[in-house]
């Protein structure tokens, strides 16, 4: 019966059982089996054993209780035919016909007493009936029985009266034999008489006892006739042991034995009461149950006419996918379904709970399983990665081209002037900046993340450590030149390499400590429930700033130095290029910061922006620092000479036109010419030893010195250019040289030389030039006094100074000339004010003639 309920798909049924040993035992067994198969009992009601005792109201109450659970359409009835008949009548009285589908026990299966007159109420019933075959010889024996020859059966006379509807003569009066007709005693049973189908079981039961007694008698009595003392009396426990062991073939021809539970063979027919045609009902066999196996022909089952589908008998319909159950209090088979949330599925082990999918997983379309979200990372075949790698590859080719040009022209002035060692370090850092892109597009692993973490900050450190070393050297040189004559320390190439290496080592130390404290590793990042980003751990927070912090400090310091050295002479214009590089770099990274933190959920865009920014910073460095040098090396090689490395004012000293020292020299020539004219006038007048004449003589001597020094500069500039050190050469310190004593005769000349010393010391710190300039001045003065022509004087000076091993820098000589010229102007304007005879020119005219073309 439980298997039939399962086949119908019912999970919520009611049970009505007879209040007898048969019914109570059946209910207890049913309750256990139904619970084992998760089938709930909606209503449990008892039937009164004797239908004649119970009133109709008792059966009506049972039906009304059944109606309180309308979803329990299936009902199992364990009872006899008389009680079940009354239940069917109560169903009709309560207008519940068709509300229930019955599963009947063998106590009323196929009983006409139940179905006759209650066909609509019984329709659709599936009942079990023990499978029995006819007992051989029983029909012949039974049909020959009469009241006269069957006196041993006291109930046979009642059967005779009921079957023939007459009162048998001499029978006792009963409530059921009030017949008007008297039996003739000649009535005989015909073949139309209905027999019980369970006769085989009666026969098998009798045969089982017979075989058990035989086996017991054989064992206890040794096969002797009659009972022996061992069987007097026969013990039931001993007989039960023999009953359990019996095996025989019954009178019906079927094999009989008891199973381990003491039950006979489980062989049942499934009988179905249905309406084959309108108004035509009958019981039909639709299946069988044979020793634990149900064989049911569902095509023959029809609960209502033309409705083969069985009715639903469930308290609650199964929840849909993605829904969980909430049981009704007190009902184990009744629940309400509720939807699990977007990111939940129904728990696979507990259908009353929803299970939230882990991060990185989402429910499938049926919300039965959590499936993994495809991992997202910057794939090398994506457009973002291809664009970034193309940009970096182009930068690498350009950088390698620059390296090749520098190696090819390694000993040219422009390469040496830029500092070869630091330039190669800078180019190596730029190459690493471009190469970082290829590390960023790899699939994140622990090793790849460690490479990314180290390289991102290290490449910038190499670049800006080299730039900082350059700008620091330039700033220290010019700052020291303004404060003292002592050459700054640590400006040689080896010193620069040591400083740059130290700055780079700091970044290596920072990365090493960081790796030890927090090793880099790949991980899954979930900014939202739909995201599953495969990233490095440094990606999800601001820890990348640890790698960028030190390079940012270098950038800031480089930028500060670029501002401080922006007014350095044009010959050192690499500082201006460095400044422009730093300004552009700051703008790039200020634009990158909001883009980086604003694209946290877009891995390809974020990593691409980082790689492009790094490559762009490297490109700016290449364009600003190396493109001017490449222009001179490749396009204007004639400018790749030492003179073009010097400041313009030094290189233009040999020119005759301009507003610088050349124009000042022209004024000096005019002053000398005026003094020569005055000397000719003095030959025609009486000489006087006045103060005026003495100062005029000094003025003329100084003008002549100026012209002579100009000739010195013209002959020495080529030698001086070749001896000024490059940025990659060690500059000797000349502070140990002593100044030569001055040999001027007058106090005025000594003051002029002292001023020269001050200017030279403040600008370039080369005191040795003062000795050479003083010697030249003394020689020129002697030549002028003795009347030697200027050309000869110049030649003499050159001959005197040519053995000097360290010629004076041109800028020191130029400043000396300008200062001498300035002193001459002051002396002339303050002292030439009177005339000395009728043939003398007016003092104001002489002054005008002397300085008419002077442009100071």
Phi, psi and omega in degrees: 000322177294322178296324177295318178300318179294319180296328178284347181080023181271141177231005184213103185229163175251155180232129172241123184227151182286139181278072179211174179300321179298311184287318183294315178299319179297318180297316181298319178293320178297315182300320180291315182293319179297318179296324180296331181256021175057040175249124187267152178257119181280310182227138177236115183228147180258146173257138176293137186299315182260113182294337180288339180278316184288146177265170182298328182299328179296319180286326177296321179296322178298314181295320179296323176294323177298323181290342178290344177241074187296337181279349176271081183283333181270139180220135178257130180240120173251105180189179178272169185295327183292314179293321181294324178301319180292326177297318181294324177293322178294326177298316179294321180295329182263016177053039180252020180297130180084357181280343185228152172242127191260144169244114187258150175276175181288351180291336178225017181289129177060028178269124179293334179301330181275314190278330183295123181084350180235031186303312180298326181284328182273345185305137179090359182293136170246121182232160179254143181220129180304136181281120184223141176254157182301143178271125184296131177085349184288320183298315179298318179295316185289321182292339180269002180281144172223173179295326183290319184265007179230055182287339183289342181258103184293340182267356183294326180294323177295318176300319181297314180296319181289322183289319182261358177056051180213165179261119182285136183299130176084004180279156179286151181279133179228165178297350186245000182245038177276067180260147179276333182268144180257139181292147182269352185068002177260359180295146178225147179286137180252176180289349177284355182291133179280135176248153174291138180283346184269019180299330180299323183289325176296317180296316180296324180294316179296317180296326180296316178295320181298315180291324179294316178296322180297314181294323180291318179295322180294321182283320185272325185255357177070020177086005179287151180294157179061178183279139174265175182298331181294338180255015178244109347281165177283127181273132183296322181296321179292320179295324180297324178299320179286329178296319183294338185263354186292144174214127182200171174256120185285178180295340178276352181094355180272149178281139183234140172196161176263145178273187184294336179271000181085013179263154175285178181302132181277090179231113183228150170259142177262115184254135184235132178258116183217168180259105181284324175224168181299118178083002182246110183245149175194161177271133179226151176274127182240003180174186179208161177235115186235107175047056173093359182240124179268127177239104186236127178268095185292339179292339179268351182276132181212106184283330173224159181298126180066018177232083185285340183288130180291149179290158177278138176224074180226147177287317179223141178290151178302141179290149179286173179296138181083010179241149177243165184259144170234108188289143174287138183299129179084358180236120181274346180243010180241132183207166171248141180264137175228149185281138170285156183292178186301323185254028181234155170234164175289136182301129183293339182252341181227103185287358177267359183233153173258141182250124179281130179293145179293160176300138184092358177230155178223152177298146176285182184299328180269357181056040176252332182225155173264117181254148185289136175285134178303132182290144182244127172206169183286103181276143185293340180270359181283161180296323179300311183293320181297317178298315180294317181292325178296317178299314181294320180297320177298316178298322179295318179297317179296317181295317177297325176296317178298317178300317179298318178296316181295320178294319180295322181249044188295329185256011177281157185302319185291328177288317180291324181293332181277356181082092188297317185298310180293328179295319179291323175297318179297318179293324176296319176297323178294319176300319178295324177300317178291324183288339180301327181304320182290335174283328182287336183268359177284153176295128184299126169226176180299319180290316179298320180295323178294319178296316179299314182299319182286314190287328184300315179276330185292319182298320178292323180298318179299316182295307188279341171292318177295317179296319180295321178297319178296307183295324179295320179297314181298315182296319181291323180297313184282333175290319179292325179296334179276340186256327183205171179271000183277134179291136181297156178274158173058050176241004177284161180303319179296320179297320180296321178294321179295316180297314180297318179295323178296317178297321179291323181297328178300317178294320177298320179295318179298314180295322180296315178296320180297318179296323180289315183289316183224087180301142180283144179204155176277148182205167177262132181243136185232083177299324174229172182293337181270356185260143173219083186266127174268108186223171171277154185298330180291346183287328191275354179221194182265021183291343174299337179295338176296319178288329183271344188299309183295315175301326178295320177300316178298320179298315181297315181295318176301318180295319178297315178296323178297323177291319183291330183258017184291339182258013177293148184309160189295334180298337179254038186290358173298331176296325177291322176295320176298318178300314179297323177300316182291321179298314181295320179298317179299319180295318181299313184285330174294327176284332183287323186303307179295328178293321181294311183282346178270356181240038183297332183267358182241093185298310181303315181294321183293312180292325178295317179298322179294313182295320179294321179296318178297314179295323180294321176298318177295322180295320178299318179297316178298315185292318186280325186264326188252338180295321176298322180291319177297326179298315181289318184293317188264323187257321181240064182297337180294340178271355179275057177232169187291325182299326181288347178277348184269164177298150183301323184292332177282324181284341183264005185294334181277355181278157183259350181240155178138176182253004182266223182300331180298315179294327177294323178296323178298319177297323178296323178297319178299318179298318179295321178296320178296319178296322178296321178296319181294325180295322177295323179294321183295337179292338184261006179233168182285129182287138179231146182259062182268167178297323181297313182297323180294314180292325178296319178299319178297320180299316181295321179298319181292323177297319178296321177300321181299315179298318182296318180294329176299318177296324178299314181297321181297323181276338184261350189295322179295322178292319182294320180301317184290345184253356175287129187288150173280175177292337180260016177247151179276126182267122180289152179267124184257018184290342182281346180288145181260148177283141176279147181293146179283150185236018178290150183277332188251158177294329181295317179294323178298321178295321179298314180296321178300318178296321177301316179301317181297316182295315181298318180294320182292323186270313189224002172054050179232080186293342183295335180296330182298321180295316180293317180296321181294318179298317179298319181296317180296318180295316179298317180299319179296316179296319180294322182293326182275001177082015179288138180299155182300321181299316179295323178298317179298316180298321179297317180298318180297320179296324181291318188268351183298330180286354184295134184276335181237089181297151182289144173301146185295325184293329178292316178297319180298315178299323179298317180297314182297321180293319178299318180296320179296319179295320180298319179298317182295319181294317181294316185289339184259338189244333180278087187229348183231169177252163182230062178124173184286333181272356179283146175284151176299144182297322180292327178291319178300317180299317180296319181296321183294320191245021181296325182252010180283133181232082181260000000 
